[in-house]
Amino acid sequence: MASENKSEILAQHEANSALNAATVAPVARHDKDLSADGIASPLDERIIAASSEALEAGHTHYVDVPGIAPLRAAIAEFLNNSSGASCEPGNIIVTAGVQESRFLTMQKIGENFESIAVPAVAHPGAQKALGVRARNVIPLPVDAERGYLPSIESISDVVAGGCRLLYLESPSRLSGAAYKTDEVAAIGQALRDAGASAIWDQGLAPWVDGDCPSLAALEDAPALFTTIGEAFPGMGLTSWHIGYIAAPEDQIPSMQSQKQIMAICTSTAAQYAALEASNLFAEARASKLAQLSQLRNRLVEMAADRSLDVISGDAKNIIALRAPAAGAANLRGAGFDFADGASFGAPAVIRLKVNAATADALHALS
């Protein structure tokens, strides 16, 4: 390639604000890194053994692009049990992390629609996934008092205006706020009435204490709605990047083809590790969720004692606050990393992972 062509491509990349948007690391990089929303856990010995046995058995070559059949079945069962979905293995693609899930769904499902509506406050990975080609992206207004979720009215308005594809997060990747049962039903009805589809990021749903309603549970969901998230979170596989897409079966081939072009397949040994994690997940999640709930409750009380404004959220693995004037600088000065709300579209908001170091971060904030 001629040097002038390379220069032109680099200039186009540098001018693309979506591709250059600041993002959030999926995995903590040090003890004071509270920016990620993944749960850091040591790998269970059984998961390590499953991965090692897969390698020793020769599972080091290319496998089915959408994932090994047993893992696709396990993810389908996980979604059916946890969110009331009606998935079959044929609805599932195993991805190299949730960001690949965002990219494949937004690009390949999105190419069937003239526009896509994305919440004005959403994970910055959504911007990056949409930034690789020109798209008519419609900002979806959000309700700051409702944890930055789009209201039912704003969703109804955007589909009434002609948009037929929406990207939604529940729980919100910034605040952890999740839609209630009646709200999910209303969203589903608005989309159904308009003949619209949705990409529904429910990756944080396992960290909601109680029900976390999903579009996937609606009767006609298998034909209309696509869900994405991380597979078996909290099992120590965060840095292994195992995500999923659960989509209408007629949408699978184009995403599978694009995945093959991008990355051939998701690491085979990692898939066998995730398969073993599926057997251990229910018990491990219950224990971790109980610990997170207790810790987050104490952090909310601590924040109130320091006059810090906690944003309403349901997911117990994160806590978002409206930052005091010098809050971000104080956190950085104390050596903490955090998720900056500005990257999500909500300046002056700070999101912290809930763990043993978060209390020290609240001290630094106040």
C-alpha positions as CSV (number, residue, x, y, z in Angstrom):
1,M,0.0,0.0,0.0
2,A,1.3,3.4,-1.0
3,S,2.4,5.6,1.9
4,E,-0.1,8.3,0.9
5,N,-2.9,5.8,1.2
6,K,-1.7,4.8,4.6
7,S,-1.6,8.4,5.7
8,E,-5.1,9.0,4.4
9,I,-6.4,5.9,6.3
10,L,-4.7,7.0,9.5
11,A,-6.0,10.6,9.1
12,Q,-9.6,9.2,8.7
13,H,-9.1,7.1,11.8
14,E,-7.8,10.0,13.9
15,A,-10.8,12.1,12.7
16,N,-13.3,9.5,13.8
17,S,-14.5,10.5,17.2
18,A,-16.5,7.3,17.7
19,L,-13.5,5.0,17.1
20,N,-11.3,7.2,19.3
21,A,-13.8,7.4,22.2
22,A,-12.3,6.6,25.6
23,T,-13.5,3.2,26.6
24,V,-13.5,1.1,29.8
25,A,-11.1,-1.7,30.5
26,P,-13.0,-5.0,31.0
27,V,-10.5,-6.3,33.6
28,A,-8.9,-4.5,36.6
29,R,-5.2,-3.8,36.0
30,H,-4.2,-3.3,39.6
31,D,-5.6,-3.3,43.1
32,K,-6.9,0.3,42.9
33,D,-8.4,-0.1,39.5
34,L,-12.2,0.2,40.1
35,S,-13.1,1.0,36.4
36,A,-14.1,-2.5,35.2
37,D,-17.6,-4.0,35.8
38,G,-16.3,-7.5,35.7
39,I,-16.0,-9.5,38.9
40,A,-12.4,-10.5,39.7
41,S,-12.4,-14.1,41.0
42,P,-9.7,-16.8,41.1
43,L,-10.2,-19.6,38.7
44,D,-11.7,-22.7,40.3
45,E,-9.4,-25.7,40.0
46,R,-12.0,-27.6,38.1
47,I,-12.1,-24.9,35.4
48,I,-8.4,-25.0,35.1
49,A,-8.5,-28.8,34.8
50,A,-11.2,-28.6,32.1
51,S,-9.1,-26.2,30.0
52,S,-5.9,-28.3,30.5
53,E,-7.8,-31.5,29.6
54,A,-9.1,-29.8,26.4
55,L,-5.5,-28.9,25.4
56,E,-4.2,-32.4,26.1
57,A,-7.1,-33.9,24.1
58,G,-6.0,-31.9,21.1
59,H,-8.7,-29.2,21.1
60,T,-6.2,-26.7,19.8
61,H,-7.5,-26.3,16.2
62,Y,-10.4,-24.4,14.6
63,V,-13.9,-25.4,15.8
64,D,-17.3,-24.4,14.7
65,V,-17.3,-20.6,14.4
66,P,-20.4,-20.0,16.6
67,G,-18.8,-22.1,19.4
68,I,-18.6,-25.7,20.5
69,A,-22.0,-27.3,20.6
70,P,-22.0,-28.2,24.4
71,L,-21.2,-24.6,25.3
72,R,-23.9,-23.1,23.0
73,A,-26.4,-25.5,24.7
74,A,-25.1,-24.5,28.2
75,I,-25.5,-20.8,27.4
76,A,-29.0,-21.4,26.0
77,E,-29.9,-23.2,29.2
78,F,-28.4,-20.4,31.3
79,L,-30.4,-17.7,29.5
80,N,-33.6,-19.8,29.6
81,N,-33.2,-20.4,33.4
82,S,-32.0,-16.9,34.3
83,S,-34.1,-14.6,32.1
84,G,-37.0,-16.8,30.9
85,A,-35.8,-16.9,27.4
86,S,-36.7,-19.7,24.9
87,C,-33.3,-20.2,23.3
88,E,-32.0,-23.2,21.4
89,P,-28.3,-23.8,20.7
90,G,-29.0,-22.6,17.2
91,N,-29.8,-19.1,18.5
92,I,-26.3,-18.8,20.2
93,I,-23.0,-17.5,19.1
94,V,-20.0,-17.7,21.5
95,T,-18.0,-14.5,21.1
96,A,-14.6,-13.2,22.2
97,G,-16.1,-11.0,24.8
98,V,-19.1,-8.7,25.0
99,Q,-17.5,-6.0,22.8
100,E,-17.4,-8.5,19.9
101,S,-21.0,-9.2,20.7
102,R,-21.8,-5.4,20.4
103,F,-19.9,-5.2,17.2
104,L,-21.4,-8.2,15.4
105,T,-25.0,-7.3,16.4
106,M,-24.8,-3.6,15.7
107,Q,-23.0,-4.1,12.4
108,K,-24.7,-7.2,10.9
109,I,-28.2,-6.7,12.3
110,G,-27.8,-3.0,11.9
111,E,-27.2,-3.2,8.1
112,N,-30.7,-4.4,7.7
113,F,-32.1,-1.1,9.0
114,E,-31.9,2.5,8.0
115,S,-31.1,3.7,11.5
116,I,-30.3,2.6,15.0
117,A,-31.4,4.3,18.2
118,V,-28.8,4.2,21.0
119,P,-29.3,5.7,24.5
120,A,-27.5,9.1,25.0
121,V,-25.9,7.4,28.0
122,A,-24.5,4.0,27.1
123,H,-21.3,1.9,27.3
124,P,-18.6,3.6,25.2
125,G,-18.1,0.3,23.4
126,A,-21.4,1.0,21.6
127,Q,-19.9,4.1,20.0
128,K,-16.8,2.1,18.9
129,A,-18.9,-0.7,17.5
130,L,-20.9,1.8,15.4
131,G,-17.9,3.9,14.4
132,V,-16.4,1.7,11.7
133,R,-18.8,2.8,9.0
134,A,-21.3,5.6,8.4
135,R,-24.6,5.0,10.3
136,N,-27.7,7.0,11.0
137,V,-27.4,6.8,14.8
138,I,-30.3,8.4,16.7
139,P,-29.6,9.5,20.3
140,L,-32.2,8.1,22.6
141,P,-33.0,10.5,25.5
142,V,-32.4,9.2,29.0
143,D,-33.9,9.9,32.4
144,A,-31.1,10.9,34.9
145,E,-33.4,10.3,37.8
146,R,-34.0,6.7,36.6
147,G,-30.4,5.7,36.4
148,Y,-29.9,7.1,32.9
149,L,-32.3,4.6,31.3
150,P,-34.4,5.7,28.4
151,S,-38.0,6.3,29.4
152,I,-40.8,4.2,27.8
153,E,-42.0,7.5,26.2
154,S,-38.7,8.2,24.5
155,I,-38.6,4.6,23.2
156,S,-42.2,4.9,21.9
157,D,-41.3,8.3,20.3
158,V,-38.3,7.0,18.5
159,V,-40.1,4.1,17.0
160,A,-43.0,6.3,16.1
161,G,-40.5,8.4,14.2
162,G,-39.6,5.5,12.0
163,C,-36.5,3.9,13.7
164,R,-36.8,0.1,13.6
165,L,-33.7,-1.0,15.6
166,L,-32.8,0.0,19.1
167,Y,-29.8,-0.8,21.3
168,L,-30.7,-0.9,25.0
169,E,-28.9,-1.8,28.3
170,S,-30.7,-3.3,31.3
171,P,-29.1,-3.0,33.7
172,S,-27.4,0.2,32.6
173,R,-23.7,-0.2,32.2
174,L,-23.2,3.1,33.9
175,S,-25.6,3.1,36.9
176,G,-26.7,-0.6,37.1
177,A,-30.4,0.6,36.9
178,A,-32.7,-2.0,35.4
179,Y,-36.2,-1.9,33.9
180,K,-39.0,-3.4,35.9
181,T,-41.4,-6.1,34.6
182,D,-44.1,-3.7,33.5
183,E,-41.6,-1.5,31.8
184,V,-40.1,-4.4,29.8
185,A,-43.6,-5.4,28.8
186,A,-44.3,-1.8,27.6
187,I,-41.0,-1.7,25.7
188,G,-41.8,-5.0,24.0
189,Q,-45.3,-3.8,23.1
190,A,-44.0,-0.5,21.6
191,L,-41.5,-2.4,19.5
192,R,-43.9,-5.1,18.5
193,D,-46.5,-2.5,17.4
194,A,-44.0,-0.7,15.3
195,G,-42.4,-3.9,13.8
196,A,-39.1,-2.9,15.4
197,S,-36.3,-5.0,16.7
198,A,-33.8,-4.5,19.6
199,I,-30.3,-5.5,20.7
200,W,-30.6,-5.9,24.5
201,D,-27.4,-5.9,26.6
202,Q,-28.2,-7.8,29.8
203,G,-24.7,-8.5,30.8
204,L,-25.0,-7.2,34.3
205,A,-28.3,-9.0,35.0
206,P,-26.7,-11.8,37.1
207,W,-25.7,-9.1,39.7
208,V,-29.2,-7.9,40.3
209,D,-30.6,-9.3,43.6
210,G,-34.0,-10.5,42.5
211,D,-35.7,-10.6,39.2
212,C,-34.1,-8.7,36.3
213,P,-36.8,-8.8,33.6
214,S,-35.6,-9.2,30.0
215,L,-37.0,-8.7,26.5
216,A,-35.8,-12.3,25.9
217,A,-38.7,-13.6,28.1
218,L,-41.4,-12.1,25.9
219,E,-43.4,-14.7,23.9
220,D,-42.2,-13.5,20.5
221,A,-38.7,-12.7,21.6
222,P,-36.9,-15.4,19.6
223,A,-38.1,-13.7,16.3
224,L,-37.7,-10.1,17.3
225,F,-35.0,-9.5,19.9
226,T,-31.3,-10.2,20.3
227,T,-29.6,-10.4,23.7
228,I,-25.9,-10.0,24.5
229,G,-23.7,-10.3,27.6
230,E,-20.9,-12.1,29.3
231,A,-21.0,-15.9,29.7
232,F,-21.0,-17.0,33.4
233,P,-19.6,-13.8,34.9
234,G,-17.8,-13.9,38.2
235,M,-16.1,-17.3,37.5
236,G,-12.7,-15.9,36.9
237,L,-13.0,-15.9,33.1
238,T,-13.3,-12.1,32.6
239,S,-9.8,-11.9,31.1
240,W,-10.6,-14.9,28.8
241,H,-13.3,-12.8,27.0
242,I,-16.2,-15.2,26.7
243,G,-19.4,-13.5,25.6
244,Y,-22.5,-14.5,23.9
245,I,-25.1,-13.4,21.3
246,A,-28.6,-14.9,21.5
247,A,-30.3,-13.9,18.2
248,P,-33.2,-14.9,15.9
249,E,-31.9,-17.9,14.0
250,D,-32.1,-16.1,10.6
251,Q,-29.7,-13.5,11.9
252,I,-27.0,-16.0,12.9
253,P,-25.4,-16.8,9.5
254,S,-24.4,-13.2,8.7
255,M,-22.9,-12.6,12.2
256,Q,-21.2,-16.0,12.0
257,S,-19.6,-15.1,8.6
258,Q,-18.4,-11.8,9.9
259,K,-16.9,-13.4,13.0
260,Q,-15.1,-15.9,10.9
261,I,-13.6,-13.0,8.9
262,M,-12.5,-11.2,12.0
263,A,-11.3,-13.9,14.4
264,I,-12.0,-17.4,13.0
265,C,-13.4,-18.6,16.3
266,T,-13.2,-18.1,20.0
267,S,-10.3,-19.9,21.7
268,T,-11.3,-23.6,22.0
269,A,-9.6,-24.3,25.4
270,A,-11.3,-21.2,26.8
271,Q,-14.7,-22.5,25.6
272,Y,-14.1,-25.8,27.5
273,A,-13.2,-23.8,30.6
274,A,-16.5,-21.8,30.2
275,L,-18.4,-25.1,29.8
276,E,-17.1,-26.3,33.1
277,A,-17.9,-22.8,34.6
278,S,-21.5,-23.3,33.5
279,N,-21.7,-26.3,35.9
280,L,-20.5,-24.3,38.8
281,F,-22.1,-20.9,38.1
282,A,-25.4,-21.1,40.0
283,E,-23.9,-21.8,43.4
284,A,-20.9,-19.5,42.9
285,R,-23.2,-16.6,41.8
286,A,-25.5,-16.9,44.8
287,S,-22.5,-16.6,47.2
288,K,-20.9,-13.7,45.3
289,L,-24.2,-11.8,44.9
290,A,-24.8,-12.1,48.7
291,Q,-21.3,-10.7,49.4
292,L,-21.7,-7.9,46.8
293,S,-25.2,-6.9,48.2
294,Q,-23.9,-6.5,51.7
295,L,-20.9,-4.6,50.6
296,R,-22.8,-2.3,48.3
297,N,-25.4,-1.5,51.0
298,R,-22.6,-0.5,53.4
299,L,-21.0,1.7,50.6
300,V,-24.3,3.4,50.0
301,E,-24.6,4.2,53.7
302,M,-21.0,5.5,53.7
303,A,-21.7,7.7,50.7
304,A,-24.8,9.2,52.4
305,D,-22.7,10.0,55.5
306,R,-20.3,11.9,53.3
307,S,-23.1,13.7,51.4
308,L,-22.2,11.9,48.2
309,D,-25.0,11.5,45.7
310,V,-25.4,7.9,44.7
311,I,-27.3,7.2,41.5
312,S,-30.1,4.6,41.7
313,G,-29.0,1.2,40.5
314,D,-30.0,-2.4,40.8
315,A,-26.8,-4.2,39.9
316,K,-24.7,-4.9,43.0
317,N,-21.3,-5.0,41.3
318,I,-21.1,-1.3,40.6
319,I,-21.9,2.0,42.3
320,A,-22.3,5.3,40.4
321,L,-22.1,8.7,42.0
322,R,-22.5,12.3,40.9
323,A,-19.0,13.5,41.5
324,P,-18.0,16.4,43.7
325,A,-16.1,19.2,41.9
326,A,-12.7,17.8,42.8
327,G,-13.8,14.2,43.0
328,A,-12.1,12.8,39.9
329,A,-8.8,14.6,40.7
330,N,-8.9,13.4,44.2
331,L,-9.4,9.8,43.1
332,R,-6.6,10.0,40.6
333,G,-4.4,11.6,43.2
334,A,-5.0,8.7,45.5
335,G,-4.1,6.2,42.8
336,F,-7.6,5.0,41.9
337,D,-8.8,4.3,38.4
338,F,-12.5,4.6,37.8
339,A,-15.0,4.6,34.9
340,D,-15.6,8.3,33.9
341,G,-19.3,9.0,33.2
342,A,-18.2,11.3,30.4
343,S,-17.1,8.3,28.3
344,F,-20.7,7.0,28.6
345,G,-22.3,10.4,27.9
346,A,-22.9,11.5,31.5
347,P,-20.2,14.0,32.6
348,A,-19.7,14.5,36.3
349,V,-20.6,10.9,37.1
350,I,-18.1,8.4,38.5
351,R,-18.7,4.7,38.4
352,L,-16.8,2.4,40.8
353,K,-16.6,-1.3,41.0
354,V,-17.8,-2.7,44.3
355,N,-15.0,-4.5,46.1
356,A,-12.9,-4.2,49.2
357,A,-11.1,-1.0,47.9
358,T,-14.2,1.0,47.1
359,A,-14.6,2.3,50.7
360,D,-11.1,3.9,50.4
361,A,-12.2,5.4,47.1
362,L,-15.2,7.0,48.8
363,H,-12.9,8.5,51.4
364,A,-10.8,10.0,48.6
365,L,-13.9,11.3,46.9
366,S,-15.1,13.2,49.9
